[in-house]
Amino acid sequence: MLGLGNEAISVLALQYFSVVDPIVRFAIENIEKENAALELRSGYGFIKIIMALHCKLFGISNVVGQFRGILLNRNVISLPLLQQNASLKQGIEEKLGLPPRPKKPLTPYFRYMVEMRPILNQKNPQMKVTDVVKIIAKEWQTVDEKVHEQLKEEYKKDMEKYAVAIQKYESLLTNEQKEDIKNAKLENKETKEKRKLKKKKMELGKPKRPNSPFLAFLTESKDKRGNMDYADWQKQIAMEWENLPEDTKLPYIEKYKKAMTAYKHEIQIWEEKMIRLGNIDIVRNEALIEPKERSSRRTVNSRKTEE
């Protein structure tokens, strides 16, 4: 699978879960250990390594996502129960009010991990999760071939049951439900892409658009909120803003205009830089078209040259 060994999959899985769990130190330690280069610990080089890892993790997340409980040292009661309730997140089907989709069975390696993890934890209760994973991955390479075959056979049988279960599940869905699932997956994909682009813009230092006059007034009024519900407080401030005299609003409006002028200049410089660096996906479409002011100037200059 993606040319990765069991230990690499385990390590990458742990790094994947570092988004929501405090294991990011493990990822950083491994990056430093494997690469042993100072440039990877700072600046853009480090960011590129992290992004590369996440690209690999995205490809295997569907496989390892359901094994979170094992990797993060959660108490596992039994294998069948784990397979049915492994994912801590609701699936798309559950969010749509449909029965949960059958889960894929554990691979032979993760079955071995389920068996060995409690034994190692009992012998060494203080051992780190990462160390447990490394030991199990190392033992898996030298484990008796009969154990390998037994676990493979169990996996094969469970995969056959899974194939029947998923086929039955799909057959019970109506065309409308299938369409809803398809649309939900597309929405999830679009949301992830938007988040990815937003993160990229932040990392590359995109200038921040200034607050509108009302938002500036809202920010200044935050001390008035107290214990009031946010929505009610926002409505109250909005009414106050509407009833403000024009001369009271004017300073906010003038400040906004000045900030917007500076912002337009900064965003233009930033987008030109991004285009030169090849980051066209994070600039506005209009930025890819030559500004009217420049084109008009060139037209005038060309006319003068002709004359």
C-alpha positions in Angstrom: 0.0 0.0 0.0 1.7 3.2 -1.3 5.0 1.4 -0.9 5.0 1.9 2.9 5.9 -0.7 5.5 3.9 -1.5 8.6 6.1 0.6 10.8 5.9 3.6 8.4 2.1 3.2 8.3 1.9 3.2 12.1 4.2 6.2 12.4 2.3 8.2 9.7 -1.0 7.2 11.3 0.2 8.7 14.6 1.3 11.8 12.8 -2.1 12.0 11.2 -3.8 11.9 14.5 -1.6 14.6 15.9 -4.0 17.1 14.4 -6.4 16.3 17.3 -4.0 14.6 19.8 -0.8 15.7 21.5 1.5 13.5 19.5 2.9 16.2 17.2 6.2 16.1 19.2 6.6 12.5 17.9 6.3 13.7 14.3 8.9 16.5 14.8 11.3 14.2 16.5 11.1 11.7 13.7 11.6 14.4 11.0 14.7 15.6 12.8 16.0 12.1 13.3 15.4 10.9 9.8 16.7 14.0 8.0 19.2 15.4 10.4 19.3 18.7 8.7 19.0 22.1 10.4 17.0 23.6 7.5 14.2 21.2 8.1 13.6 22.5 11.6 12.9 26.0 10.6 11.3 28.1 7.8 9.8 26.8 4.6 11.8 23.6 4.5 10.1 22.3 7.7 6.7 23.3 6.3 7.3 21.4 3.1 8.2 18.3 5.0 5.0 18.6 7.1 2.9 19.1 3.9 4.5 16.1 2.2 3.7 13.9 5.2 0.1 15.0 5.2 -0.2 14.2 1.5 0.9 10.7 2.2 -1.3 10.5 5.3 -4.4 11.6 3.2 -3.8 8.5 1.0 -3.8 6.1 3.9 -6.3 7.8 6.2 -9.2 5.7 5.1 -7.3 2.6 6.1 -5.8 3.7 9.4 -8.5 6.0 10.5 -10.6 3.2 12.0 -7.6 2.0 14.0 -7.2 5.2 16.1 -8.2 3.4 19.3 -5.3 0.9 18.9 -2.7 3.5 18.0 -3.5 5.9 20.7 -3.6 3.3 23.4 -7.3 3.2 23.9 -8.8 0.3 25.8 -10.0 -2.3 23.2 -12.6 -4.7 24.4 -12.9 -7.1 21.5 -12.0 -7.3 17.8 -15.6 -7.5 16.4 -16.7 -4.5 18.6 -13.7 -2.6 17.5 -14.4 -3.2 13.8 -18.0 -2.0 14.2 -17.3 1.1 16.4 -13.7 1.9 15.5 -14.3 5.3 13.9 -14.8 8.1 16.5 -16.2 10.4 13.8 -19.7 10.1 12.3 -19.6 8.9 8.8 -21.4 10.8 6.0 -24.3 8.3 6.1 -24.8 8.8 9.8 -24.8 12.6 9.4 -27.6 12.1 6.8 -29.6 10.1 9.3 -28.8 6.7 7.5 -27.5 3.5 9.1 -23.7 3.5 9.5 -21.8 1.9 6.6 -20.1 -1.4 7.4 -16.5 -1.0 8.5 -13.6 -2.7 6.8 -12.0 -5.4 8.9 -8.6 -4.9 10.5 -5.6 -5.9 8.4 -3.3 -8.8 9.7 -0.8 -6.3 11.1 -3.4 -4.3 13.1 -4.9 -7.6 14.4 -1.4 -8.5 15.6 -1.2 -5.0 17.2 -4.5 -5.6 19.0 -3.2 -8.8 20.5 0.3 -7.5 21.5 -0.4 -4.0 22.7 -2.1 -5.1 26.1 0.8 -7.5 26.7 3.4 -4.8 26.2 1.4 -2.3 28.3 1.1 -4.7 31.1 4.9 -5.4 31.2 5.8 -1.7 30.7 2.8 0.6 31.8 4.9 3.7 31.4 6.0 3.0 27.9 5.1 5.6 25.3 2.6 4.8 22.6 5.2 5.5 19.9 7.6 3.1 21.5 4.9 0.4 21.7 4.2 0.9 18.0 7.9 0.6 17.1 8.4 -2.6 19.1 5.3 -4.2 17.6 6.3 -3.3 14.1 9.7 -4.7 14.7 8.3 -8.0 16.1 5.9 -8.2 13.2 8.8 -8.6 10.8 10.2 -11.6 12.6 6.9 -13.2 13.9 6.3 -16.9 13.1 5.0 -17.5 9.6 2.1 -19.6 11.1 0.9 -16.5 12.9 1.1 -14.5 9.7 -0.9 -17.1 7.8 -3.5 -17.4 10.6 -4.1 -13.6 10.7 -4.2 -13.4 6.9 -6.8 -16.2 6.9 -8.9 -14.4 9.5 -8.6 -11.2 7.5 -9.6 -12.9 4.3 -12.7 -14.4 5.9 -13.7 -11.1 7.4 -13.2 -9.4 4.1 -15.6 -11.9 2.5 -18.1 -11.1 5.1 -17.5 -7.4 4.6 -18.1 -7.7 0.9 -21.4 -9.3 1.5 -22.4 -6.7 4.1 -21.4 -3.7 2.0 -23.3 -5.2 -1.0 -26.4 -5.7 1.1 -26.0 -2.2 2.6 -25.8 -0.6 -0.9 -28.8 -2.6 -2.1 -31.0 -1.2 0.7 -30.2 2.4 -0.2 -32.6 4.3 -2.4 -31.4 6.2 -5.5 -32.2 9.4 -3.6 -30.1 8.3 -0.6 -27.2 7.4 -2.9 -27.5 10.8 -4.5 -27.5 12.5 -1.1 -24.3 10.6 -0.1 -22.7 11.5 -3.4 -23.5 15.2 -2.9 -22.4 15.1 0.7 -19.0 13.7 -0.3 -18.6 16.4 -3.0 -19.4 19.1 -0.4 -16.9 17.5 2.0 -14.2 17.6 -0.7 -15.0 21.2 -1.6 -14.8 22.2 2.1 -11.4 20.5 2.5 -10.1 22.2 -0.6 -11.3 25.6 0.8 -9.6 24.9 4.1 -6.4 23.8 2.4 -6.3 27.0 0.3 -7.1 29.2 3.3 -4.3 27.6 5.3 -1.9 28.0 2.4 -2.8 31.7 2.1 -2.1 32.2 5.8 1.2 30.4 5.6 2.3 32.5 2.6 1.4 35.7 4.4 -1.7 37.0 2.6 -2.6 40.5 3.9 -5.7 40.6 6.0 -8.7 42.5 4.8 -9.6 45.3 7.2 -12.8 45.2 9.3 -15.8 47.0 8.0 -17.0 50.1 9.9 -19.6 48.1 11.7 -17.2 45.3 12.7 -14.8 47.9 14.0 -17.6 49.3 16.1 -18.6 45.8 17.2 -15.1 45.1 18.3 -14.9 48.3 20.4 -18.2 47.4 22.1 -17.2 43.9 23.2 -16.9 45.0 26.8 -20.6 45.8 26.9 -21.5 42.1 26.2 -21.0 40.7 29.7 -22.9 37.5 30.1 -25.3 38.2 27.2 -25.8 35.6 24.5 -23.6 36.4 21.5 -26.4 36.5 19.0 -28.5 38.8 21.2 -25.6 41.0 21.9 -24.8 41.3 18.2 -28.3 42.3 17.4 -28.2 44.9 20.1 -25.0 46.4 18.8 -26.4 46.3 15.2 -29.4 48.4 16.4 -27.0 50.8 18.2 -25.0 51.2 15.0 -28.1 51.9 12.9 -29.2 54.6 15.3 -25.8 56.3 15.5 -25.7 59.8 14.0 -23.8 60.1 10.7 -21.1 62.3 12.1 -20.4 59.6 14.8 -20.1 56.9 12.1 -17.9 59.0 9.9 -14.6 58.3 11.8 -15.2 54.6 11.4 -15.9 55.0 7.7 -12.9 57.2 7.1 -10.6 54.8 9.0 -12.0 51.9 6.9 -11.4 53.7 3.6 -7.8 54.5 4.6 -7.2 50.9 5.6 -8.8 49.6 2.4 -6.5 51.7 0.3 -3.5 50.3 2.1 -4.9 46.8 1.8 -5.5 47.0 -2.0 -1.9 48.1 -2.4 -0.6 45.3 -0.2 -2.8 42.6 -1.8 -1.7 43.6 -5.2 2.0 43.3 -4.3 1.4 40.0 -2.6 -0.6 38.5 -5.5 2.1 39.6 -8.0 4.6 37.8 -5.9 2.5 34.7 -5.6 2.1 34.6 -9.4 5.8 34.8 -9.9 6.3 31.9 -7.4 3.7 29.9 -9.3 1.0 30.0 -6.6 -1.8 30.9 -9.0 -4.4 28.8 -7.2 -4.5 31.3 -4.2 -4.8 34.6 -6.1 -8.0 36.2 -7.4 -9.0 35.7 -11.0 -8.9 39.5 -11.6 -5.3 39.5 -10.4 -4.4 37.3 -13.3 -5.6 40.1 -15.7 -3.5 43.1 -16.2 -4.9 46.1 -14.1 -6.7 48.7 -16.1 -4.5 51.5 -14.9 -1.4 49.9 -16.2 -2.9 48.9 -19.5 -4.2 52.4 -20.0 -0.8 53.9 -19.3 0.8 51.5 -21.8 -1.8 52.5 -24.4 -1.0 56.2 -23.9 2.8 55.5 -24.0 2.4 53.5 -27.2 0.4 56.3 -28.8 3.2 58.8 -27.9 5.8 56.5 -29.4 3.8 56.2 -32.6 3.5 60.0 -32.8 
